[in-house]
Amino acid sequence: MTDLAVLDARPVMHQFSITIRHVLEVASEGTDYHGVHHPGQGDFGTADWKWYLEEVGLQAHAELDRPETMDSLVHSVRNQAYAAISVKTCIRTHPRRLFHTYTCNGCNGRGRVCCDRCSGSGQVTCGGCSGSGRVSCSSCGGSGTVVQHRTVTDYNGHSRSETQHRSCGSCSGGRVTCFHCGGSGQNQCGNCGGSGEVTCSGCSGHGYLTKITSTATYTIPSFAGRYPEGTPEHVHAALCKVGFASLASHGDITLEKVDVFREKSAVEFVYQCTMPFCELSIDVRGVTSKWVMFGTDPQIFDAGGVLEALLESDFKALADVSTGSARWSPWFYRSASKAIAPFMESEVNQMVLDATTEGLAPNAIVERLSRSVSETYVQETLKNLKTTVSVALNWSRLRCLIVFIILSIPFSFAAIAYIERDKRIDLLSADTHRLIYPPGNADIVWEMGLMTIPFTLLGWFVAKWLSTRWLKKAGGERTVLWAQRQGLLMGKWTALAIMVTAVGSTGAFFKRWPMWIDHQGKGYGMIPLYEPRIPVEAQKAAEEMEKMRREGRKFESVVEIEKKRRERNKLAPAKNAPAGNAEKP
């Protein structure tokens, strides 16, 4: 790192005391067992619930007042290394267990309960006939009649096939007795075997349960540091970061004294500690700061703002982009990418974003970073990054909206033209065209507007993917997660706004602009939208007009040709009629 120079490095020994306070806690833990369990030697058993609870309380109180428990704890901690007991630990279990046998409430001591499936009747509705006892006949399919085909020979020796319908001999009215239930409509319940009762799950059929309670004593340790006057604040921050329970590997720790508080059931162990720290004078780009390092795997606990100096260029670039004139450009995302990419390469900035995603406040983020940056830096960083990403994504929303509106107009035009292709008639001349909707001065064509919804909905998913892809490419996956938690990515409200705007704009456009289809199914005579189905009459007229063109005869429109052809068809019967039928003058 060429920007960093070590001016001075000196070891510093800090002395302080660590108090580990052990508080005794007695807990009675009861477990229910199926059946009757008898107390063993030294145990206590009773069927009286009230007496049982009193005995549990008395045993817990006696255990808490037991002096031998505290003496055993003091002896154990003295003979072990520092912080050998650093979490809640069971130090003694009372040798006497308490037994209470009671009747199961679920079955009232019977061991069996009513079957839920058959409600205690032992019978369930037959699934084959749904309880009716009869099912459709398989021979006639439930019709009651069967069809018989046979070949018959008449007296001339000719054979013919006859079909006869006769009553089915296997059923009565198309129904037969259900073979599953024999016509009763009921089957034996498979859950209880027809007894109407099943084994009680609460007591496994024993009818009784036994609660067995054991009493245990726990020690709950807590750590506290006491520092001489004038001790720097970073000492406590370093100890908290490493953890008070693991300080034995970082310095010299000796037990100084033990204080027993029997009335509070607590013991305090006071240790004297001597820990080495390393203080360094660092010059970064002309800025002198003081670093404090601690631990076998050195960590920086007070960098004096030096990291802010190292990150100043990236921070300034992001701030300039978020407040500069480039944010008014539709292509702002290009400038944003150039500022976000180098900014997110820093591990400090990545940790700031991760901590923000977890919901930590700026002051908590500073503590997580061991105060290597200031709270102001964290706040300004998040503000500038949010502004930059927000502006870039807002421009993305606007571009998508404009593109969707522009593309939705021809999309709706083509869709409506294709849907109504069979309704278009009388397009027999080359100069004939049909307006999709007559243009007006007001109102909205909702049919055309609503036609844009499938297009804009699909486009929104594509736009969301593109914007997320851009952000991931610029700042990485953690930036996407942060933006998602901040509500910056395209969501349902963006989709709704785009759809509403596209529907209104497209519907209003169609009301004010003429759109027509010619007889060849082309929009404005240029854009092929579909292949029209030509009527027979129009096809014949078109063929005759083409014939006239080839022979060089006078050009007539399709309408005129069709009119003459119809007149000839009317006169044709009169010319072809027999002479005897003609009227005399």
Secondary structure, DSSP 8 states (H G I E B T S, - for coil): -TTEEEEEEEEEEEEEEEEEEEEEEEEEEEEEEES-----TT-EEES-HHHHHHHHHHHHHHHHT-HHHHHHHHHHHHTS-TTSS-S-EEEEE-S--EEEEEE-TTTTTSSEEE-TTTTTSSEEE-TTTTTSSEEE-TTTTTSSEEEEEEEEE-TTS-EEEEEEEEE-SS-BTTEEE-TTTTTSSEEE-TTTTTSSEEE-TTTTTSSEEEEEEEEEEEEEEEEEEE--TT--HHHHHHHHHH-GGGGGGTSEEEEEEEEEEGGGTEEEEEEEEEEEEEEEEEEETTEEEEEEEETTTTEEEE-TTHHHHHTHHHHHHHHHHHHSGGGGSTTHHHHHHHHHHHHTTSHHHHHHHHHHHTT--HHHHHHHTTTSS-HHHHHHHHHHHHHHHHHHHHHHHHHHHHHHHHHHHHHHHHHHHHHTGGG-----STT-EEESS---SSS--HHHHHTTHHHHHHHHHHHHHHHHHHHHHHH-HHHHHHHHHTT-S--HHHHHHHHHHHHHHHHHHHHHS--EEETTSEETTTEE-------HHHHHHHHHHHHHHHHT-----HHHHHHHHHHHHHHHHHHHS-GGGS---
